[in-house]
Amino acid sequence: MDDTTKYRELFFEETDEYLQTLNDCILELEEHPEEKGLLDEIFRAAHTLKGMAATMGYKTMTELTHSMENVFELFKNGSLKIRGEVITLIFSCLDKLSEIVEDLREDIEKEYDISELLEELEALSSGDTKKEKSDVEDFTTISENELDETLKMLINNGKERSYKAYTIAIRLDDKCILKGARSYLIINKLEQNGDVIHLEPAAEKLEEGDFDKVFKIIYLSKMSLEEVEENINNNVEIETIKVEELQTSKLSKAVEVSDDEIKNKGEEKEEESKTVKPTKEKENTSSKSSSHHTMNQSIRVDLSRLDRFMNLVSELVIYRTRLEDLSTKYKATEIYEPLENVERITSELQDLVLKIRMQPVNVVLNRFPRMIRDLSKELDKDIELLIQGEETELDRTVVSELAEPLVHLIRNAADHGIESRERRKELEKPKKGLINLTAYQEGNRVILIVKDDGKGLDPQVIEKSAQRKGIETKGLNERDMVNLIFHPGFSTVENVTNVSGRGVGMDVVRQKIISLGGSIDVESVVNEGSTFTIKLPLTLSIIQALMVKIGEETFALPLGIIETIVKVKKEEIILSHDKEIYVYRESMVPVIRINEKLGIESTSQNNHLILITLGHKYYALLVDDLIGQQEIAIKKLSGTLGNMKEYLGATILGNGDITLILDVGNLCKEEGN
């Protein structure tokens, strides 16, 4: 075994950082080419990456990085202008480097064809002008190497659902006059038995007939290869077709990482991201990534050990509460002082374990600016991505699973939501479409919102598409109709584009969010835009809660969402339009009787109103009595109980009783509509 084997994990860890630094800095360089500090940071990262690869004996990486370094040198001395096509080439090189690193991480050894990339880089370095590609399209299918990370992820998801992935090339007959209409009919027929997830050329050019004779498709279906060929051959005005099944030995690992993979890979550097947070105030442009060069002390820990640590601390909190109850009951004054110290230590301990497991969502969000940049060019649209709340933290395991649903939603917003420049001009909208990605904490859950100012979801279009798929739509209102986009296999033929995300993709989004114990809602207004709201509860945590009495039962309410508590008289609750309201700060707040929601008979006069805030709205929860504030450990419900939307989880009290934790968001949902 080579002596360098023991340094592999360190190599992968640092390589991931340098590749992310290069992606971030090059993206910013395209927007601000005059910033010389960025070039210094880029050159430094590339040079270090080359040295690391050479030390480990990875010749392909070394050769490709060296050629990139030559181009960066030309940027620095001003011999080469920073322009879009050059940046696109650099990004292609970074994608290839990421692919090589992931293969090496999985001990997959194979030959990589980087000759084309090297030729293009060499042409730039030598000052030669690369010959323009022939306008005549080669009749070949799309290869695996041409797929981006998102397409690979879609194919992976499809295969998990027993879908096969096909790469198809179709050449139309010379006599075909309406090429756009013919290609539309072919795709329409394919969509009846699967999902088109990629098109070349782009959908707009295809529909307008703005291509030679050949177009290419990536197609997911449960049909056999012969059935796909027969489906296409049943159309007329086709000269020839080529259908191949994508037999990919390994697809993208960068977007979705499971806990087992994290263990095998030595875990990501979550401790470093906790202990050292790069400052946003920078003395120069390059300081954005300066943290990559700071020597930090960190240790990689198996997630199963952190889970065990969390469970032990949860048990410690429960028994500490039990001791407090006993000391009060038996008036054991001599135990008060040591018990106060135990309380202080356990509080610090639980804060520590929570912080160790928590990770900012920007670990996932930092990939989206690059993705939007690529989509803008691919779709020929002007798109701006605005990210807010990237410092919001979630449990480590939840963060690692967030990438997949967010990638789908953002691609859909760019592809299906944001209109073309011409259409936005007709609607008198700003030229640049806006996608807003927002994250914030609301009590004991995190809210993620993906919002665009595009064309929105048209219920009539969705209804027609559903009928073509054989989905029953009778009796559905507009809200239910819009939610059909989450139906397995659903897609809108009118919106066939490079990613048919309203089909397999949106179903994957919902299933993933549900598996994380969360929920997803969609609101849309035609020609105004769509808003997808993801709510993710903390699956295991220790929180401050208010214990309340409803009938003979005790329940817990997360303290973080409580605004205030008031004791009210019966006449202060007003009946308006068959709904009870309470006037708070000159606002009409809906009153929710928790006992009625839970089907529990009240044993006393309800007179305590707990005013809570969800988003920007107030709600008033009416309970029988208040018990007091207490620290509780949340345990996720499973099985049949896990399907009850009224409860977020359960906790064990100091006396051993099990108490349910109310899911206030779902209890207030009906009144909020």
N, C-alpha and C positions, 0 to 999 in steps of 0.2 A: 504493500500500500504506500502511496506517495506521501511524503512528509507534509504536503500542503493540505491533506485531507482534514486535519484538525482545524484548519482556518476557514473551511468552507462556509460554516454558518456565519462567521464574522463577515466574510466576503459578500454573501447574499444580503445580509442586513445592511451593510454600508452601500452596496450597489443599488438597492431599492431607494435609498435616500438620494443618491446622486442622480439617478434617473428621474426621480420626482423633481429634484432641483432643476435639472436641465429642461424638463417639460414646462415647469412654472416660469422659469426665466426666459426661455425662448418665446413662450406665449406673450409675455410682457414686452419682450424686445420687438415683436411685430407691431405692437401698439405704440411703443416709444423707442424707435430706432436710434434716437439721439443720445440715449442714456448709456454712457461709456461704462459705468459701474456694472451694468448688467453683463456686458461683454466680458469683463474681468471675471465675474462669477461663473459665467458659462465656460470660459476657457479653463478656469481652475478646476471645475467639476469634471470636464471632459478629460483633462490631463490626468487627474487623479484616477478616474475610472479606467483609463488606458493602462496606467501603471499597475493597478490592482489586477486587471485581466491578464497582463503579461506575466506578473508574478505567479498567478495561479496556472499559467500555461494554456489559457483559453485564446488560441490564435485568431479565431474568427472574430471574436469581440475586439481583440487588440487591433486587428487590421481595419475593421469598420470604424472604430473610435478614432484611430489615427487619421483616417481620411476626413472624418468630421472635423477633427482638430485643425486640419489644414484650411478648411472653409472658414472656421471661426477666426483663424489668423487673418484671413483676407477681410473679414468683417472689421477686425480691429484696426488694420492699417488703411482701411477705406478703399481697397482695390475692388471690393465686391459690394454692390448695393444690397441692402436688406430689403427683399421683396417677397411677396406672397408665395411664389412658386418655389423659391429656395427654402423658405421656412417649411413648406409642405414636405420637401425632400428630407429635411432634417428630422421632421416628425416621423417620417417613414423609417428612417434609420433607428430612431429611438424605439419605435414599435418592434423592429426586428431584434434590437438588443434585449428588450423586455421578454420577447419570445424565447431567445436563447437562454436567458437567465432562468426562466421558469422551467425549461427543459432540463437544464443543469441541476436545478433544485430537486427535480424528480428523478435524477440519475438517468435521463434519456439522452443518449448520445446519437447524433445523426449529423449528416453533412448539410450545410446551409448554402444555398445559392445566393450569394450577395454580390454577384458580378455586376448586375444591372445597377445596383446602388453605388458600387465603387466606380463604375464608369461615369455615372452622373456626377458624383462628387469630384472625380478626377477632371471631368470636363469643366467644372466650375473653377477648380484650383488652377488648371492650366490656361484658363481664359478662353477655351474653345466654346463655340456655340453648338449645343447639341442639336442634331438634326431633328426636325419636326417629325413626329410620327405620321405614318401614312394615314390618309383619311379612310382607307379601306379597312374595315374591321376584320381581324383574324377570326376564323370560325372555330373558336375554342371556348370551352366552358370556363366558368370562374373557378380558379384553383383555391385550395385551402389557404395558401400564403397571401391571397388578396383579401381575405376576410378580416374585418376589424374585430376588436374585442367584443363589441355588443352583438354582432352577428354570431360569433362563436358561442356566446352565452345563450342566445335564442335557440341555436341548434342543440346545445346541451339540454336545455329545458324541454325542447320538443322530444328528444330521444328518451328522456326520463318518462315521458308520457306516451311512449311507444310510437312516436312519429319518426319517419325516416326523412333524411335530408337529401335533396337532389339538387344538383347544379345542371342547368338546362341552357342550351344555346339554340335559337330558332332563326332560320334564314327564310325570309318571305320571298315569294315568287316575284320575278321581275315585272309581271303583269299586274301585280297588286297596286291599285291606285290609292286606296284609303288605308295607308299603313297604320295610322293611329287607331282607326276603328277596328282593323283586323287584330292588332295586338291586344286591344281592349277585350275583344271577344274571347281570345285565347286565354287571357289571364282570368277573365270572368268565369270561364269553364273550369279552370284549374282551382279557383277559389271555392267552388262548390264541394270539393273533396279535400281541402287543405288550406294552407296559408302561404301566400307569397310574402317573403320577408325581405327580399332585395331585388332591385331592378337595375339594369344597365341598358340604355341610358336612364336618367332620372325620369320619374313618372310624368312630369310636365312635358318634357321633350317627346316622350313616348306617345302621349295622348295627342300631341300636336302633329305627330308624324315626322318630327325633326330628327331623323336618324337615317342611316343608309338602308340596309335590309336586315341587319342582324340585331337581335336584342337578347339579353341574357337574364336568367332568373335563378334565384335561390328559393327553393320550394320545400315546405314541410307538409308531409302527408302520410297517412297510414297505408296508402296504396303501394303495390309493388312497382318496380321499375317498368315492367311490361305494361301495366295498367296506365302508368303516367304517359308512356309513349303513345299508347292507343288513344288516350284522352286528347292528346295534342294532334295526332294524325287525323282525328275525326273532323278537324277544321280544314277549310279549303285555303287556297292561295299560299300554301307553305311549300317551299322548295326542299328543305331538309331540316332535320332536327338532330340534336345530340343530347342525350340524357345520361348522366352519371350519378351514382350515389356517392355522397361525401363520406368516405371511410376515414374519419379523422382519429388518429391514435391518441391525440391529446388536444383538447380545446382550451379555451381561456381559463386560467386560474386566477387572473388578476382581479376579476370583478367579484367572484364569490369564493369565500374561504371558510371552510367548516372548522369546527373545534378540533377534530382529529388532525386535519391538515396543519392547523396552527401548532399542535403538539409536535408533529413530525418535522415541521420546518424550524422548530426551535423557538416558536412564539415571536411575535413582532415586538418592537421596542416600546411597549406601552409605558414602562416606567420612565423612560427618558422623556416622553411627551408629557408626563405628569410633573416631573421634577424641574424641568427647564422649559419654560414657555418663551419662544422667540418674541421679542418686542415688536409691536407694530410701528413704533416710531423709529425711523431709520435715518442714520446720519448720512448714508448714501444709498443709492439704489440697490446695491448688492447686499445690504444688510438683511434683506428679506430672508435670505437663506443662510445667514452667517451661523445659525445654530448648528448647521451640519458639520461645522469644523470645530465645534467646541467639544473637548473631551469630557464626557459625562460618565459617571459611575452608574451602572444599571445592571440588573440581573433578570434573566428570563425565567419565568415561573410557569409550570404546567397549570393550565386553567382548572383542572380537577382539584388541585391543591387549594386554589383560591376559592372554589366552591365549598370545599370542606372547611376552610377558614371562615367563610361567611356563615355557614350553618352553625359552627361552634359559637361564633359571636352572637348569633340569633338566640341560641340556647342560653347563653350567658345573660342576655338581656331579660329573657323570660324569668330565670331564677333570681336575678337581681330584683325584679318586680315582686316576686314571691317573698323575698326577704323583707322588702319594704312593707308589704302587707302584714307579715307576721310581727314585725317590730312595732307597728302601730297597734295591732290587735292586743298584744301582750304587754304593751308599754315598756318595752325593754330599752330604757334610756341609755344604758351603757353601750349599746350597739350602734347608736346614732352616728357617732363620729367615724368609726371604721366603715360604716355603711355609706357615708357621704364620700369617703375616699374611693370605695368600690364603684360608686355611681360615676364619679369623675373619670376613673380609669376606663371603665367600660364604655363611657361616652366617647372618650378619645380613641379607644380601640375600634369602635364601630365606625366612627368617622374615617379612620385610617383605612379599614378594609373596603369601605364604600368607595373611597377615592382611588384605591388601587384598582378596583374593577371598573371604575368609570373612565370613559374616554370621550374626548370632544368629537362631534360628528364631522368636523372638518377633515378628519382622516378619510372620510368617504367623499365629502363635497369637493375636495381640492382637485378631483379628476374632471369635474364638469366644465370648467372654463375651456379646457382643451377640446372636450367633446363638442361643445357648442361652436367653437371655432371651426372644427372640421365639418359639422353639420351645415353651418352657414354657407360654406363653399360648396358642399355637395348638393344642397338644395337650392343654391343661388338665392338666398334670402339674407336680409339684414336682421340679425338677431342679437339681442343684448341679454346677458344673464346677470341677474342681481341676486347675490347671496346675502342673507341676513341671519344672524344668530348662530354662526358656525362654531362659536365657543360653547354652545349648549352640549351638555354631557349626557351620555347614556351608558348603560351597562355594556361592557366590552363585547359580550357575545351578541348583543342586539345590534351594535354598530357594525360588526362584521357581516351581518345579514342584510343590512340596509341598502347596500349598493345595487343589488339586482332590481328591486322595485323602483328605486329612484331613477336608474338608468332608463327603464321602460317609460316612466312618466315624462321625463324630460325629453326623450327622443320623440315621444308622441306629441308633446307640446310644440316642438320645433317642426315636426314633419306634418302632422295633421292639423295642429292648431294655428300657428302663425301663417298668415296668408302671403301670397306673392307680393312683390313691390307694387305691381299694377293694381291688384285688388285692394291693397291697403290705401292706395291713392284714391280709388273710387269711393271708399268708405270714409275718406277724410281722416284716416288714422295716421299716427306718426310713421315715418318711413321705416324706422327700426322697430321690429317686434320685440316685446319685452316678456321674458320668462322670469318670474320671481320665485326663488326658493327660500323659504323661511323656516327656521327652527326655533322653538322656544319651549320652556318648561311651564307646565300648568299644573300646579299642585304636585301630585305624585305620578304624573305622566308627561311625556314629551309629545308635542304637536309638530308635525312636519307638513308644510303646505307648498304645493307646486301649482303656481297660478300663471296663466298666460293671458294676453290681451288679443287673442286670435279670434277665429270665426265661431268658436264654441261648438257644442254638440247639438245637432238638429234632430229632435225626436222623430220627425217625419222620415228623415233619411234612415235613422236607426230602425224604425219600424219596417220600412221596405226591405232593408238588409236582413232583418230578423225573419221576415216572411220567406225570403229566398233560402234561408238556412233551415226553414221548417220550425222556427221557434214561435210558440204561441204568444200573441200580443193582445188578445182580446181582453178588454176590461182594465188594461194598464193605464195609469195616468202618466203625465209627462216625466215625473221624477222616476217612476219605475222603468219607463222606457229608456231613459238615459242610463240607468244602472244595468241595462242589458249588455253594455260593453264589457261587463265582467263575466258574461256567460261563456262557458267553455266553447272554443271554436268560433266565437262570433267575430265577424269582420264586416266593414262597410266597403262594398265594392267601389263606390264612388271615390273612396279615399285610398285606393291602392297606390302605395308609394314604396319607397325603398325599405321601410320597416312597417309591415302591416300589424302595428301594435295593438289594434283593437280586437285582435283575435287571441292567439295563444298567449301573447305578451300580457294583456290585461288580466287574464285569468291567473297567470303566474303571479302577478302583482298581488291580487287579492288573497290567494292561497298563502303566499309568503307572509303577508301582514297578519293573517289569521293565525298562522303557526307561531308568530311572535306574541300572540295574545292581544293583538291590536285590532283596529278597524280602519276602514277606508271609506270615505264619502266623496261624492262628486256633485258639484253644482255648476251649472252652465247656462249661459244666456247667449242666444244666437247673435253673432257679430260683435259680441262683447268679450267673450273668453270663457275659459273653464278653470275651475278651482278644485284640485284634489287635496283632501285633508286626511292625513294619516295620524292616528292616535295610537301611541305605544305606551302601555303601562309598564312600570318597572316590575319585572317578573319576580325579583327577590330583593327586598330592601328592608331597611329599618327606618321608620318614619315616626314623626309626632302625630298623634291622632286624638280626636275628641270622641270620648265614649258617650253614647246617648242611649236613652231608654225609649223603646217603642213598644207599647203594650207590656208584656212580661219579658220581652227580649232585649238583649243588649247588642248594640251595633257600634262599629267604629267608622268615623269620618276623617279623611286626611285633613290635617290642620292647615296645610299650605294653601288650600283654596278658600278658606273661611275668611270673610271680610269682617263680620261682626256678629254678635248674638244679641237679640232683643227679646224682652218679655212683653208680650202683646195682650191686649184685651180683645175679646171676641169681636167687638164692633170695629176694631181697627183693620180687620180683614174684610175687604169690600168685594161684593159679587158684581162682576161686570162681564156681560156677554157670556154667561154660563161658566165663567172662570173666576177664581178667587185671586185678588191682587192685594199687594201691600205697598203703600207709598213710602219710598225711601229716597231721600235726596231729590225730591221733586220728580222721581221716576216711578213708573208703574211696574212693580216687580211681581212676576207670577208666583203664586204660592203653591207649593207642592206638599200634599199631605203624604208623608212617607208611609204611614200605616195603610193607607188605601193602595198605594203603589205595590206594597208587599203583601197585601191581603191579610193584614194583622188587625185584630180588634183593639181599639184604643181603650186602656183601662183608666185613663184620667183625662182631664180637660187639656187638650193640646194648647199650650200657651208659650212655647219657646220657638222663636223663629231664628234659624241659622241662615244668615245671608252669605251667599257664596258668589264667586265670580268665575265664569267660564268664558274665556276669550274676553270680550268687552261687554258681556251681558251679566246682569244680576238675576239671581234666583233666590227664593226664600223657602227653606225646608222647614216644615212644621213637625216638631217632635214632642213626645210627652214630657221628657225630663232630661236633665243633663247630669252626667256622672262625674266627668272631669277629664283633664288632659293626661295622656299616657303615651309612653313610647312602645311601639309594637313592631314585631317582625312580620312582614307580609309573606305569606305562603300562597303560591299559585294554586288555584283549584283545578282539578282534572276530572276526566270522565263526564258524567251527566251534569255535575255541579259546574264544570267548566263552561258549559253552554248557557248558563243563567247570566244574562246580561246585567242583572241588578247588582251583582257582586263582583268586586275586583279581586278578592282573595279572602283569606282567613288568617286569624292569628290566635295564639295561645296566650291566655292571660296568666297572671301570677298565681291565681288560685287553681289553674289547670283547665278552666273552661275554654272552649273553642268559640270564638266570636267572628262573625262575618264582617268583612269590610265593604261598605257600600260603594258602588260605582256611580258616583254622583253624575257624571257625564251622561250616562245612559238613562238615569232616572229623570234628568231634566230635558232629554232630547225631544220628547213629544211636545212639551210646552214651548220649546225653542223653535219649532217648525212653524 
